[in-house]
Amino acid sequence: MFPVAIVIGLFAAAGLLAKASGVVARAVLTWHDRRNDHPELGQTQIAAIKRRETLVALVQDVIGIAGFVTAGVLAFAQLIGG
């Protein structure tokens, strides 16, 4: 197969992973919040929403970056003949 097509496919897959990571992040944090509900902490509703949105953004960014780094490493390996 053509190495350029493989590289394009790797980065396309990383892009799709980055787009889908928001859904994954929200699902993971919903599961986490259900398991670790601590009403005694007394967080206000606004603080809880801000914390949740910050965590969703952080998880989404980490998943996206990991996908693109993996695609970059595999593309490099493909282009040098691996």
N, C-alpha and C positions, 0 to 999 in steps of 0.2 A: 504494500500500500504506500501511497505517497506520504512522505514525512510531513509535508506542509498541511495536508488534509488532517492528519492526526493532531498536529499542533492546534489547528483551528477548532477541531472537535473538543480538545481538552479545554481550551479557553471558553468555548460555548457552554460546555458542561459546568465550568466554574461560574460562569455568569448565571446560569439557571439555578445553581446551588445558592448563589448569593441572593437571588430573588426569592427563593423558597425559604431562606433561613429565617425570615420574619415569622412565618407560620410556625416553624419548628421552635423558635425562641419563645413565642407566646404559649405554645402548648407545654413546653418544659416548665416555664415559670408558673403557669396555671397549676400544673401538677405539684410543683414545689410549694406554692402558696397554700394549696389544700392540705398538704402534709404538715406544714409548719405554721399553722395559724396560731398566733400568740396575741389574744385580745388584751392581755395584761400589759402589753407594751404601751397601749394608749396612743398609737399613731393617729394623726388626723387623716381624714379621707384624702385630702389634697396631697399630703406627704406620702401616703401609700401609693397614690397614682403616679406621682413623680418618681418615686423609687422604682416602681414597676416599669415605667417607660424607659428609665435610664438603663435598667438591667436588660430589657428587651433590645435596646439599641446596642448595648455592649455585646451581648451574645450574638446578635445578628452580624455585627462587624467582625467578631472573632471567626465565625463560621465562614463569612465571605473571604476574609484574608487567608484563612487556612486553605480554602478551595483554590484561590489564585496562586498561592505559594506552591501548592501541590502541582497545579497545572504548569507552573513555570519550571519546576524541577523535572517533571516528566517530559516537558517539551524540550528542555535542554538535553536530557538524556536521549531523546529521540533524534534530535538534530546532530548529536555527535556520533550517532551510530549505534545506540544501545537498544 
